[in-house]
Amino acid sequence: MRIVLTNPLLIPFRDELTRNGGDGHDWEFLAGRPDDEVVDRLREADVLVGSRVTPAMAAAARRLRLVHVNGAGVDRIAFDALAPGVIVCNTFHHGSSIAEHVVMVALMLSRRVRRADALMREGRWESVALDPAVPLGDTLAGRTVGVIGLGEIGTAVVRATTALGMRARAVRRTPGAPLPEGVRVDRVDGDDGLPDLLAGSDVVVVTVPLSAATTGLIGAPELALMRPDALLVNVARGPIVDEEALYDALASGSIGGAALDVWWSHPNDGGGARGYTRPFDTLDNVVMTPHHSGHTRTTFAGRAAEIAANIARLDEGRPLVNIVTASR
């Protein structure tokens, strides 16, 4: 089979891609190439491995059998433009990496690490040992984490935070669905339980996919429900949270802080390097990272191996795993 790979994140994992049944095929690595070149090379492709399919790409790839997204998100795939019968699969393996990131940034905000680090670099000690007026930080143990979404990321966040002594609650579309073994959640509600979760959580973690239903899910009314010392951690997609409302809540102190790993635009989409329009960079109560919470060797090695195994299944006529949909 002819396989075109367009995403640069998997280039260092060629060995993993060509093991487990991914070997013996004609791989073409086009990461970083212009769209018109990718369109041309897709005319003879059986498989596309990447995070993005434009209508022009889909129109050119008439013999395409499989689009294998190299991550979980499929919001950049032009499903309606794909030829009939094309299968779209995704892959995960990022839950533990993102859960560790959530714990890290929640602790950074709770202990005011960003401010302390900046002051130390200026030669200034801000410590209660020197000034009793300096606010004390807090532990995560004994506090409540509220998780919006209980997929791979959400369940991994519950595992990591409850291991540190936090209580967990969650909302998801199917509240009665069974939880994985060992996942301890005090309360699981449907989507209508979001207001209670926001009002009752010390740390709110957003993990749901971006869709028409989740765009703007957290706006000014929802942020107003949160406690003044509560933290918001977004590791899902930027537009799930209203940018203006979040900035206002952080700048006014109506919530305690936020850790943002995802933004409202991305350099790969022509959005520039900032990803935001409001001056989040001026706020001490924000931890900012460039959508890399899941970017670990563990994540990408696991994804590469699973993609290769799925390509082998396709070649052998066996059922694929992680099918998102088959185009009509």
VEXFI-441347 format. One line per 10 residues: number of its first residue (from 1); their letters; for each residue x, y, z of C-alpha. Coordinates in nm, 3 decimals. Layout:
% residues N
NUM> a> X/Y/Z ~ ... .
//
This chain:
% residues 328
1> mrivltnpll> 0.000/0.000/0.000 ~ 0.102/0.361/-0.055 ~ 0.101/0.558/0.272 ~ 0.139/0.936/0.295 ~ 0.234/1.087/0.631 ~ 0.192/1.463/0.671 ~ 0.239/1.529/1.041 ~ 0.595/1.604/1.164 ~ 0.537/1.475/1.516 ~ 0.567/1.113/1.402 .
11> ipfrdeltrn> 0.882/1.154/1.191 ~ 1.116/1.062/1.483 ~ 0.918/0.739/1.526 ~ 0.976/0.581/1.184 ~ 1.099/0.261/1.346 ~ 0.777/0.225/1.545 ~ 0.572/0.299/1.232 ~ 0.741/0.028/1.032 ~ 0.710/-0.235/1.303 ~ 0.395/-0.427/1.398 .
21> ggdghdwefl> 0.286/-0.464/1.036 ~ 0.365/-0.116/0.909 ~ 0.669/-0.245/0.719 ~ 0.664/-0.361/0.358 ~ 0.460/-0.063/0.241 ~ 0.554/0.244/0.039 ~ 0.579/0.525/0.295 ~ 0.610/0.887/0.182 ~ 0.692/1.144/0.449 ~ 0.556/1.485/0.346 .
31> agrpddevvd> 0.562/1.670/0.678 ~ 0.598/2.042/0.625 ~ 0.529/2.029/0.252 ~ 0.284/2.278/0.094 ~ -0.077/2.171/0.054 ~ -0.063/2.162/-0.325 ~ 0.224/1.912/-0.314 ~ 0.037/1.697/-0.061 ~ -0.273/1.709/-0.281 ~ -0.073/1.586/-0.578 .
41> rlreadvlvg> 0.090/1.298/-0.384 ~ -0.244/1.187/-0.239 ~ -0.380/1.090/-0.583 ~ -0.218/0.745/-0.554 ~ -0.240/0.706/-0.176 ~ -0.421/0.425/0.005 ~ -0.362/0.565/0.355 ~ -0.314/0.918/0.488 ~ -0.159/0.959/0.833 ~ -0.199/1.313/0.964 .
51> srvtpamaaa> -0.409/1.554/1.165 ~ -0.563/1.751/0.881 ~ -0.759/1.676/0.564 ~ -0.881/1.970/0.358 ~ -1.160/1.939/0.099 ~ -0.896/1.968/-0.175 ~ -0.697/1.680/-0.024 ~ -1.009/1.468/0.005 ~ -1.111/1.541/-0.355 ~ -0.771/1.434/-0.487 .
61> arrlrlvhvn> -0.746/1.113/-0.283 ~ -0.999/0.907/-0.474 ~ -0.837/0.570/-0.401 ~ -0.792/0.649/-0.031 ~ -0.909/0.376/0.207 ~ -0.801/0.507/0.547 ~ -0.736/0.841/0.713 ~ -0.549/0.773/1.036 ~ -0.535/1.080/1.255 ~ -0.212/1.087/1.457 .
71> gagvdriafd> -0.394/1.199/1.773 ~ -0.740/1.210/1.926 ~ -0.887/1.526/1.773 ~ -1.069/1.497/1.440 ~ -1.199/1.855/1.414 ~ -0.964/1.930/1.122 ~ -1.089/1.647/0.900 ~ -1.326/1.739/0.615 ~ -1.547/1.434/0.663 ~ -1.812/1.539/0.412 .
81> alapgvivcn> -1.552/1.570/0.136 ~ -1.410/1.219/0.175 ~ -1.498/0.957/-0.085 ~ -1.758/0.695/0.011 ~ -1.618/0.414/0.223 ~ -1.311/0.597/0.355 ~ -1.251/0.501/0.718 ~ -1.127/0.757/0.971 ~ -0.947/0.634/1.283 ~ -0.778/0.817/1.566 .
91> tfhhgssiae> -0.536/0.720/1.842 ~ -0.474/0.821/2.201 ~ -0.192/0.713/2.440 ~ -0.175/1.067/2.581 ~ -0.388/1.030/2.894 ~ -0.108/0.975/3.146 ~ 0.111/1.249/2.997 ~ -0.171/1.504/3.008 ~ -0.280/1.398/3.357 ~ 0.074/1.458/3.486 .
101> hvvmvalmls> 0.065/1.801/3.323 ~ -0.267/1.879/3.494 ~ -0.121/1.791/3.833 ~ 0.191/1.996/3.761 ~ 0.010/2.316/3.661 ~ -0.251/2.284/3.936 ~ 0.033/2.269/4.189 ~ 0.211/2.560/4.022 ~ -0.100/2.773/4.058 ~ -0.178/2.653/4.410 .
111> rrvrradalm> 0.177/2.726/4.529 ~ 0.218/3.047/4.320 ~ 0.529/2.898/4.157 ~ 0.527/3.126/3.854 ~ 0.540/3.441/4.067 ~ 0.798/3.299/4.307 ~ 1.023/3.194/4.019 ~ 1.002/3.536/3.853 ~ 1.084/3.718/4.177 ~ 1.376/3.487/4.257 .
121> regrwesval> 1.523/3.564/3.916 ~ 1.515/3.932/4.021 ~ 1.689/3.848/4.349 ~ 1.375/3.891/4.557 ~ 1.254/3.640/4.817 ~ 0.877/3.637/4.864 ~ 0.827/3.402/5.156 ~ 0.604/3.386/5.461 ~ 0.923/3.320/5.658 ~ 1.030/3.676/5.575 .
131> dpavplgdtl> 0.690/3.844/5.549 ~ 0.389/3.703/5.738 ~ 0.156/3.883/5.493 ~ 0.261/3.659/5.201 ~ -0.030/3.428/5.117 ~ 0.018/3.061/5.194 ~ -0.018/2.807/4.918 ~ -0.232/2.496/4.949 ~ -0.210/2.125/4.885 ~ -0.422/1.936/4.636 .
141> agrtvgvigl> -0.503/1.666/4.891 ~ -0.848/1.711/5.040 ~ -0.969/1.938/4.759 ~ -1.216/1.854/4.482 ~ -1.133/1.817/4.114 ~ -1.420/1.852/3.868 ~ -1.356/1.686/3.533 ~ -1.558/1.785/3.227 ~ -1.551/1.473/3.010 ~ -1.447/1.121/3.109 .
151> geigtavvra> -1.264/0.986/2.807 ~ -0.903/0.871/2.819 ~ -0.777/1.209/2.940 ~ -1.053/1.260/3.196 ~ -1.015/0.917/3.353 ~ -0.635/0.958/3.365 ~ -0.682/1.294/3.540 ~ -0.910/1.128/3.795 ~ -0.653/0.853/3.857 ~ -0.368/1.099/3.904 .
161> ttalgmrara> -0.550/1.349/4.124 ~ -0.724/1.097/4.349 ~ -0.387/0.926/4.401 ~ -0.280/1.255/4.560 ~ -0.580/1.259/4.792 ~ -0.823/1.470/4.590 ~ -1.194/1.396/4.564 ~ -1.325/1.371/4.208 ~ -1.653/1.449/4.039 ~ -1.734/1.460/3.670 .
171> vrrtpgaplp> -1.988/1.535/3.400 ~ -2.025/1.347/3.074 ~ -2.291/1.272/2.813 ~ -2.353/0.919/2.944 ~ -2.339/0.946/3.324 ~ -2.453/0.587/3.379 ~ -2.179/0.426/3.169 ~ -1.941/0.204/3.368 ~ -1.609/0.349/3.479 ~ -1.276/0.177/3.418 .
181> egvrvdrvdg> -1.158/-0.040/3.706 ~ -0.987/0.160/3.978 ~ -1.128/0.500/3.876 ~ -1.282/0.657/4.186 ~ -1.536/0.933/4.120 ~ -1.767/1.051/4.397 ~ -2.030/1.180/4.156 ~ -2.089/1.153/3.780 ~ -2.363/1.370/3.627 ~ -2.489/1.433/3.277 .
191> ddglpdllag> -2.434/1.757/3.091 ~ -2.701/1.926/3.304 ~ -2.477/1.876/3.607 ~ -2.216/2.123/3.482 ~ -2.335/2.418/3.698 ~ -2.310/2.207/4.016 ~ -1.965/2.081/3.917 ~ -1.838/2.434/3.856 ~ -1.976/2.559/4.186 ~ -1.845/2.265/4.386 .
201> sdvvvvtvpl> -1.491/2.214/4.252 ~ -1.158/2.360/4.356 ~ -0.992/2.260/4.028 ~ -1.197/2.235/3.707 ~ -1.035/2.040/3.422 ~ -1.173/2.067/3.067 ~ -1.114/1.750/2.861 ~ -1.410/1.730/2.617 ~ -1.360/1.737/2.238 ~ -1.438/2.052/2.043 .
211> saattgliga> -1.772/2.038/1.865 ~ -2.067/2.263/1.790 ~ -2.213/2.157/2.125 ~ -1.899/2.234/2.328 ~ -1.789/2.558/2.161 ~ -1.836/2.831/2.422 ~ -1.935/2.574/2.684 ~ -1.759/2.778/2.953 ~ -1.863/3.142/2.926 ~ -1.922/3.429/3.166 .
221> pelalmrpda> -2.226/3.270/3.339 ~ -2.037/2.946/3.398 ~ -1.721/3.118/3.524 ~ -1.935/3.321/3.764 ~ -2.040/2.994/3.929 ~ -1.681/2.903/4.021 ~ -1.530/2.974/4.361 ~ -1.306/3.282/4.393 ~ -1.004/3.059/4.462 ~ -1.093/2.789/4.207 .
231> llvnvargpi> -0.860/2.700/3.920 ~ -0.949/2.624/3.559 ~ -0.725/2.389/3.358 ~ -0.797/2.359/2.985 ~ -0.623/2.072/2.804 ~ -0.898/2.022/2.544 ~ -0.943/2.302/2.287 ~ -0.934/2.679/2.333 ~ -1.278/2.771/2.190 ~ -1.453/2.553/2.449 .
241> vdeealydal> -1.389/2.845/2.687 ~ -1.493/3.199/2.595 ~ -1.170/3.401/2.570 ~ -1.307/3.739/2.675 ~ -1.501/3.597/2.968 ~ -1.202/3.401/3.094 ~ -0.967/3.697/3.076 ~ -1.215/3.915/3.264 ~ -1.261/3.651/3.534 ~ -0.886/3.614/3.582 .
251> asgsiggaal> -0.808/3.986/3.571 ~ -1.082/4.069/3.819 ~ -0.993/3.786/4.056 ~ -1.336/3.627/4.036 ~ -1.155/3.294/3.990 ~ -0.819/3.205/4.135 ~ -0.623/3.113/3.824 ~ -0.604/2.920/3.501 ~ -0.363/2.687/3.327 ~ -0.405/2.707/2.951 .
261> dvwwshpndg> -0.242/2.453/2.722 ~ -0.481/2.520/2.434 ~ -0.570/2.845/2.263 ~ -0.811/3.018/2.029 ~ -0.582/3.002/1.726 ~ -0.274/2.803/1.628 ~ 0.035/2.887/1.420 ~ -0.034/2.590/1.190 ~ -0.367/2.750/1.098 ~ -0.217/3.091/1.026 .
271> ggargytrpf> -0.315/3.225/1.366 ~ 0.027/3.360/1.461 ~ 0.238/3.265/1.759 ~ 0.025/3.412/2.038 ~ -0.295/3.209/2.010 ~ -0.495/3.469/2.200 ~ -0.613/3.828/2.166 ~ -0.648/3.931/2.531 ~ -0.329/3.995/2.737 ~ -0.316/3.671/2.937 .
281> dtldnvvmtp> 0.063/3.707/2.942 ~ 0.035/4.002/3.181 ~ -0.144/3.801/3.450 ~ 0.037/3.633/3.739 ~ -0.242/3.381/3.791 ~ -0.206/3.211/3.452 ~ 0.026/2.927/3.347 ~ 0.068/2.924/2.968 ~ 0.196/2.632/2.761 ~ 0.195/2.577/2.381 .
291> hhsghtrttf> -0.046/2.281/2.350 ~ 0.222/2.034/2.455 ~ 0.071/1.865/2.759 ~ 0.056/1.533/2.573 ~ 0.388/1.568/2.391 ~ 0.600/1.297/2.548 ~ 0.797/1.008/2.400 ~ 0.553/0.769/2.565 ~ 0.262/0.930/2.382 ~ 0.409/0.927/2.033 .
301> agraaeiaan> 0.575/0.587/2.050 ~ 0.242/0.436/2.151 ~ 0.057/0.620/1.873 ~ 0.307/0.516/1.606 ~ 0.285/0.150/1.706 ~ -0.095/0.157/1.707 ~ -0.115/0.330/1.368 ~ 0.119/0.070/1.217 ~ -0.091/-0.211/1.364 ~ -0.410/-0.059/1.222 .
311> iarldegrpl> -0.250/-0.031/0.876 ~ -0.162/-0.401/0.901 ~ -0.523/-0.480/0.989 ~ -0.641/-0.285/0.685 ~ -0.398/-0.469/0.460 ~ -0.511/-0.805/0.594 ~ -0.881/-0.726/0.589 ~ -0.921/-0.742/0.966 ~ -1.138/-0.502/1.172 ~ -0.970/-0.174/1.264 .
321> vnivtasr> -0.959/-0.020/1.611 ~ -1.056/0.335/1.710 ~ -1.284/0.393/1.412 ~ -1.434/0.739/1.436 ~ -1.655/0.702/1.131 ~ -1.669/0.567/0.779 ~ -1.767/0.824/0.519 ~ -2.094/0.769/0.337 .
//
